[in-house]
Structures are given as C-alpha cells and as structure tokens.
C-alpha cells in the first residue's frame, strides 16, 4: 500500500493511504515501554568481569625452544609492535591524585602470521593479524595464509619491521604484557574524516577582524597572492579543502596494562575514530631515549610457569608532588 505524508508534528506523522483512511505512527514510545526498559536495564547488561589480582601460566613449558627464549638486546635491536582497536577515552588518577587523560586500546587476538627474512623477502619483518573477520569476506590468498599459520581469519593485517634477533614464531599471540607501564610508545593511525572544511577549521587560522570594513567574510582566509607581478598562488598554500582522513602519528605513554582483558591504557589522545585500528610500537627518535632506564621484554613477553604475575600493572608515581607549587613572593626583592 502506498502512503504519502500529509501532516507532520513534533510527536507523530499522519499518513494518508490509497483507500482513504488515516494511520498515525508514533516516533516516541509510551511511558510504559520506557518504564519497562528501565526495569530490564540491569538484566540486559552483562555483569562486570571479575578480574583476578594475579595471573599464572602453569601450561607454559619450562624449557623453551630457541625461538621462544628471551634475548639480551644489542645496539640497534628493534622489537615488533602490536595492532589494537581504539575503544575510547577516560580519566585515571595516580597515587598523587593527579588526573591523566587516557585512551584505552584493546589488543584483540593479535597473532603472528608470517616471518619475512632477507633470504626470502629481501627485508626482515613480522606480519601480524588482528581481530576476526568471517571466511566469506576474506580473499583466497589470505585464507591460505591463515590455514598455513594455524590461526583464525583476521580482520586487519599489518607488518612491522624488526631486526633478525626479534623475529617471532608463527602463531605466537602478542598480549598487553608486550609493553611495560611507564614506557613511551609510537602510535600511528588515520585521522577522522571531516569532509570539506574552511581555512579556520582546517589550518587554525584566526580569520578576518570583526570590524574595520570587513563585510560578511570573517571566516575567509584573506589574501593569498603575492601581488600583481606574480598573479598566481604558490604551491602548498594553506587553503580550504578536504580535511581527513590523513595518516597521523603521535607519542604516548603507557599508563597501565590489564593483562586479563588485554587492554592498554595510554596517556594522551590518539588519531582516529572509536573502533579504528592503530599501530603501537616502541618509541622512536629522540623519544626513544626516555626508555633507556626501562627493561623491555625482548623480543616479547614469554611467561614462566613458576612465576606469579600481577594482572593490572600501573606506572610508578613520580617522586615530587605535582601540586607542590613553588611559593612566589608578592613583592620584588629590590623593593
């Protein structure tokens, strides 16, 4: 039956049918439906998980093979990173009571799919797979890769360049214990897609003044040329245009790890939307010097059967009270 909208109000729309009768469709549910939804709220939500304080690995072998043993890093050793989903942001407080902006990332079944070597591929890298995606949505070449590695079909595949001493065995799963709380990491991802934006939103321009002869052009970029002699706009000029998604990188610090749920709590903001994939690796460049005092697990974390590990580990607090501000005199010493 064909309906056409003849009237529309705030709470309902009246539809007129072909056999001359009027039907009303409410957009808002009744108070009884909402009341029932509030009563069923506690049953719909899953109870919070019980996180044990410690974690043991009794099934871990005592005599590890050569490729599963921890190594002593040398100058230039480079570990692999991990793939993770960006979940969202929250605030966490340390022992001093200082609030930290935290981005939560979930390392969901991140496993090694391939080892790239110089003899076979011309470079050294580790190929990782994240999450899960159905078989019918996979490419045939990737299905053969998953069968050969003995892992489930992955949602996202990415490579990390490593050195020869940090190559991991195929099928090994990387967890949140790959990182140490307090270390600096290098996070790369894609920024949000914001469409076509003006110069103020895209580049942070201040805009034109509100007075002195400006007429309805306050958000424009102003002059862009070099005068009458040139007569053209220089290449690379910051103008209005398409904003995102663009590749972005940032430095963050590991504030806390949750080994039971494979969660990484990174201090700072990360590029991208919620549920997007980010690459997290050890810090690079000048920032890598901040990790010299931290003993990282090389090539990754391998559990020992006779050791009890804490489930949640947080970075140690700083030695000086952050709220202990220096007292400044109200007058100058020479007065």
Phi, psi and omega in degrees: 000139182266130178241148174228140181283124180251328176220154180215131178234190184288324188254343184205164176235131180264124182255139180250122183268176183284338180259030169060048169226157186252132179238134182252130178242119181276136177271340182245134180286162183287170181292334180288323177293319178293323179293323177292325178294324177292324178290327181271003184297318182290334180277330181287322182283142177285146178294152179296143183290147176272111183266118179290148181291330181233167182218132178237160180231079182290336181276357180290134181290145179285313179264095182284147172297171185297323182282350178255008184265145174295150182237165174262117184292150175247177180295119181100359178294135185230118180278166173279158173263194179227161172256141183211159174263134175279120184267311183167190183236153176204180177247137174231149183247141178268190184291336178277350183090013179273133180275139180235132174285122189241136170252126183265130178235140182248122176269097189261102174050052179278111185234156179279128180259323184210155170244123177262125182242164180291322182295325185258320187247347180090356177205165182250124181202166176237127179263126183245152175236141185236141171072210182211139174218140187301159182295322185289348179257009183259157172279154184294325178295324178289328178296319176296325177295319180291321179295319181292323179280342181075035180235167179285161179299134186259155180276323184221137181236133180210157180247151175231128176287131180225173173267170186294330181280352181247019175288133183257152179290151180292135181094353180287138181261130177267135183241184179291342179286358174296336179248160181246132177301133183104344181276158177266140182233161180249117185245130178233144180194191180247134181289171181290148176273111184251005176074203181279124182231157178281178182292332180289316179285323187282319186242357179079027178293153179279342181086177181277159181295159183278344181228200179063044171089006178277128185239103172055039177220037188290332183259011178277165184275348180084206184290141181234348183266188180242016181111184183285337184291321183275305176073022177208166179265131181294148181291134181091008179294138181282110181230180175292150181175192182285131185244110179074166353283134181234150177292131181226148177230154180205158175260135178223166180238136181286112181271321183203151172235144176240099184287337181289323180250005180055053180249140174248127177254105184257135179277117180126177180258146182243153180287150173105169178278173172294146181071009176277164182264132176235152176258125182240123179222176178295155182299152182236163175067220182294328181295334180295338179292339179287346180262009183293331182273359183256135179267101181276147177285115178254135352283341174198184182279124174241117184288153175250139186290337185257020181237138176260123183253140173290143183285313181250123181236131180241153181295147180293147180289158178288157186286328185260139177297122181292341180265006179271081183282146179290141181280124179255132180290151180281351181227164179275148181298333183278350182289000000 
